[in-house]
């Protein structure tokens, strides 16, 4: 299977072993340590020693951020396909065989995805998403894809310049939009949620900060003419609704209500807001 898995790592010791264990021996993988100061380096060294033919570890001398770390990984890969997996997420057992079977037939796209489940360390549930029919759906709809589990041809990454290295704006929506503007469309290669996205760490803890990075990227899209000002307003409302849902799922009731109040009024939002007073989790 002509695929390399890229695992960007920073201060990832708490979950990294579990993530690396989901990569079978014989699968090409590159882990990039973004100047971690915890036990990440030792965990990676132990992992590489078990299959040095297929596993590579790269280390940044200084912390460069998630986008730059992903770029370091895929730029050192020689395979046709690049599969990204964040250091706190997982791929379910059987993913490699399923993907190999799919790739045995020439895929119609250079950008593949599959559904993913949200996981708090105990409970999994399928992420509820929307269909993507036009570019602005990338910012106004619930995205069916995440960086973890996304599969992109290396040549396509080269074409669009890879991930943004900006640290004050989100890098995933930016890449999706640039892929779309370049004429690429995401194709689902499986209906199975092979990726398990961990919701109790990282961006899901600093949801307001993440939202501000999304808004900064939206402003850039408006300046480039990729999104109209009216669509930006719609996108902002959807983002605040998602912020509210993230707080809601975590039982942060007041924060959830505050975010819901900043999203467009609708029967659904009113119902969600009411549930927070009853302390009914999603």
C-alpha positions in Angstrom: 0.0 0.0 0.0 1.6 3.2 -1.2 0.6 5.3 1.9 2.6 7.0 4.6 1.0 8.0 7.9 2.1 11.4 9.3 1.9 11.8 13.1 2.7 15.4 14.3 3.6 15.3 18.0 4.0 18.0 20.7 3.9 17.3 24.4 2.0 14.1 23.4 3.2 11.6 25.9 -0.2 11.2 27.6 -1.8 9.6 24.6 1.0 8.9 22.1 1.6 5.3 22.8 -2.1 4.4 22.2 -2.0 6.3 18.9 1.2 4.7 17.7 -0.2 1.2 18.6 -3.0 1.6 16.0 -0.4 1.7 13.3 0.4 -2.0 12.3 4.0 -3.1 11.8 4.8 -2.8 8.1 2.8 0.4 7.6 5.1 3.3 6.6 4.8 6.1 9.2 6.7 9.3 10.0 6.3 10.9 13.4 7.5 14.5 13.8 8.4 15.8 17.3 7.8 19.5 17.4 10.4 20.2 20.1 8.5 18.4 23.0 9.9 18.6 26.5 8.0 15.7 27.9 8.5 11.9 27.3 7.4 12.2 23.6 11.0 11.7 22.3 11.5 8.5 24.3 8.2 7.1 23.3 9.0 7.7 19.6 12.4 6.2 19.9 10.9 3.0 21.4 8.3 2.9 18.7 10.8 3.3 15.9 13.1 0.6 17.2 10.4 -2.0 16.7 10.2 -1.5 12.9 13.0 0.8 11.8 12.4 -0.1 8.2 9.0 1.5 8.0 9.1 3.9 10.9 10.9 7.3 10.9 11.2 9.9 13.6 12.0 13.5 12.8 12.6 16.2 15.4 12.3 20.0 15.2 15.0 22.0 17.0 12.3 24.5 18.0 8.6 24.5 18.3 7.1 25.5 14.9 3.4 24.7 15.3 1.0 22.0 14.0 0.9 23.1 10.3 4.7 23.2 10.0 5.0 19.9 11.8 2.6 18.2 9.4 4.5 19.7 6.5 7.8 18.3 7.7 6.3 14.9 7.8 4.7 14.7 4.3 7.7 16.5 2.7 9.9 13.6 3.9 7.6 11.0 2.6 8.0 9.3 -0.8 4.6 7.5 -1.1 1.8 8.5 -3.4 -0.7 9.0 -0.6 -0.3 10.8 2.7 -2.6 10.0 5.7 -2.6 12.4 8.6 -3.2 11.3 12.2 -2.9 13.6 15.2 -1.0 12.3 18.2 -4.1 12.0 20.4 -6.4 10.4 17.9 -6.8 6.8 16.8 -7.5 4.7 13.7 -9.7 1.7 14.4 -8.6 -1.9 14.0 -8.9 -3.0 10.4 -8.4 0.4 8.8 -5.2 -0.6 7.0 -6.8 -3.6 5.3 -9.9 -1.7 4.3 -7.9 1.2 2.8 -5.6 -1.2 1.0 -8.6 -2.9 -0.6 -10.0 0.5 -1.7 -6.7 1.8 -3.1 -6.3 -1.4 -5.2 -8.7 0.3 -7.5 -7.6 3.8 -8.8 -9.4 6.4 -6.7 -11.2 9.1 -8.6 -9.8 11.9 -6.4 -6.6 13.1 -4.8 -8.5 13.9 -1.6 -10.2 11.1 0.4 -12.0 11.0 3.7 -14.1 8.8 5.9 -16.5 9.5 8.8 -15.1 9.8 12.2 -16.4 9.3 15.7 -16.0 11.6 18.7 -14.5 10.0 21.8 -14.0 11.3 25.3 -11.9 8.4 26.4 -14.9 6.3 27.4 -17.8 6.8 25.0 -17.8 7.0 21.2 -20.4 8.5 19.0 -20.6 9.2 15.3 -20.1 12.8 14.4 -23.2 14.4 12.9 -22.2 16.2 9.7 -23.5 17.8 6.5 -22.9 17.2 2.8 -20.4 19.5 1.1 -21.8 20.8 -2.2 -20.0 24.1 -2.7 -16.9 25.9 -1.3 -18.8 28.0 1.2 -20.2 24.8 2.8 -16.6 24.4 4.2 -17.4 27.3 6.6 -21.2 27.2 7.0 -21.8 23.5 7.4 -20.8 20.7 9.9 -17.7 19.3 8.2 -17.7 15.5 7.6 -13.9 15.3 7.6 -11.1 16.1 10.1 -7.3 16.4 9.7 -6.9 13.0 11.4 -7.9 10.3 8.8 -7.7 12.6 5.8 -5.9 11.1 2.9 -4.3 13.3 0.3 -2.1 12.5 -2.7 1.4 13.9 -2.1 1.3 15.6 -5.5 -1.8 17.4 -4.6 -0.2 18.7 -1.3 2.7 19.9 -3.4 0.3 21.6 -5.8 -1.5 23.7 -3.1 1.5 24.2 -0.8 0.6 22.0 2.1 -0.6 23.2 5.4 -0.6 26.8 6.5 2.1 27.5 9.1 0.2 30.5 10.6 -0.3 30.0 14.3 -3.0 32.6 14.7 -5.4 31.1 12.2 -6.8 27.6 11.7 -4.9 25.4 9.3 -7.4 22.7 8.5 -10.2 24.8 7.0 -7.6 26.8 5.1 -6.2 23.6 3.4 -9.7 22.3 2.6 -10.6 25.7 1.0 -7.4 25.8 -1.0 -7.9 22.3 -2.2 -11.4 23.2 -3.3 -10.3 26.4 -5.1 -7.7 24.3 -6.9 -10.5 22.1 -8.3 -10.2 19.1 -5.9 -13.2 17.6 -4.2 -13.2 15.3 -1.1 -14.4 11.8 -1.9 -15.5 9.4 0.8 -13.7 6.1 0.5 -15.7 4.3 3.3 -18.9 4.7 5.3 -17.1 3.3 8.4 -15.8 5.8 11.0 -12.2 4.5 11.0 -11.0 7.6 12.9 -11.6 8.1 16.6 -11.3 11.8 17.4 -10.4 12.5 21.0 -12.6 15.4 22.4 -11.2 15.9 25.8 -7.9 17.4 24.8 -6.4 20.1 22.6 -8.7 22.4 20.6 -11.9 21.1 22.2 -10.7 22.6 25.5 -9.9 26.1 24.2 -13.0 26.4 21.9 -13.3 30.2 22.1 -9.6 30.6 21.2 -10.1 28.2 18.3 -13.2 30.1 17.2 -11.2 33.3 17.0 -8.7 31.6 14.7 -11.5 30.5 12.5 -12.9 34.0 12.3 -9.5 35.3 11.3 -9.4 32.7 8.5 -12.9 33.7 7.4 -11.8 37.3 7.1 -9.0 36.2 4.8 -11.5 34.1 2.7 -13.7 37.2 2.3 -10.7 39.3 1.2 -9.8 36.7 -1.4 -13.3 36.6 -2.7 -13.8 32.9 -1.8 -16.6 33.8 0.7 -19.1 36.6 0.5 -19.6 38.9 3.5 -23.2 37.5 4.0 -21.8 34.0 4.0 -19.3 35.0 6.6 -22.1 36.1 8.9 -23.8 32.7 8.4 -20.5 30.9 9.0 -20.0 32.9 12.2 -23.4 31.9 13.5 -22.7 28.2 12.8 -19.3 28.4 14.5 -20.8 29.8 17.7 -23.5 27.1 17.6 -20.7 24.5 17.4 -18.8 26.2 20.2 -22.0 25.9 22.3 -22.4 22.2 21.5 -18.8 21.6 22.5 -19.3 23.2 25.9 -22.7 21.5 26.1 -21.2 18.0 25.6 -18.7 18.8 28.4 -21.3 20.0 30.8 -20.1 23.6 30.8 -23.7 24.9 30.9 -23.2 28.7 31.2 -20.5 28.7 28.5 -22.8 26.7 26.3 -25.7 29.2 26.7 -23.4 32.1 26.1 -22.3 30.6 22.8 -25.8 29.6 21.8 -26.9 33.2 22.4 -24.4 34.3 19.7 -25.7 31.9 17.1 -28.8 32.5 15.0 -32.1 32.1 16.8 -33.9 28.9 15.8 -36.2 26.3 17.3 -33.2 23.9 17.5 -31.0 26.4 19.2 -33.7 27.3 21.7 -34.1 23.6 22.5 -30.4 23.2 23.0 -30.3 26.2 25.3 -33.2 24.9 27.3 -31.4 21.6 27.8 -28.5 23.5 29.5 -30.8 24.7 32.2 -31.9 21.2 32.9 -28.3 20.0 32.8 -29.1 17.5 30.1 -25.9 16.7 28.2 -25.8 16.0 24.5 
